[in-house]
Amino acid sequence: MEAAKYVEQARAIFEAAGGPYNLTRAIQYGGSVAFSSGTYQDAVRSFEQALSVAQTPANRQLEDTQVLDLGGARLDLRQRR
């Protein structure tokens, strides 16, 4: 899928630059692409990773969004905690 290719390119750029906010967003977009494609387990993994990056002290402003995305993906997997 072309969208996934672009997301991975953006992710590589942000990882190299060391910007946690934009890296979180790139990982989140990867999860959104996976979710839209119906690969919910991949979406959950991406949202979990985005949440982990968002929980760093310099990047807490995206934490709530990551929790919501992760919850939605888990709901679709019927993996409610």
Secondary structure, DSSP 8 states (H G I E B T S, - for coil): -HHHHHHHHHHHHHHHHT-HHHHHHHHHHHHHHHHHTT-HHHHHHHHHHHHHHHTSGGGGGGHHHHHHHHHHHHHHHT---
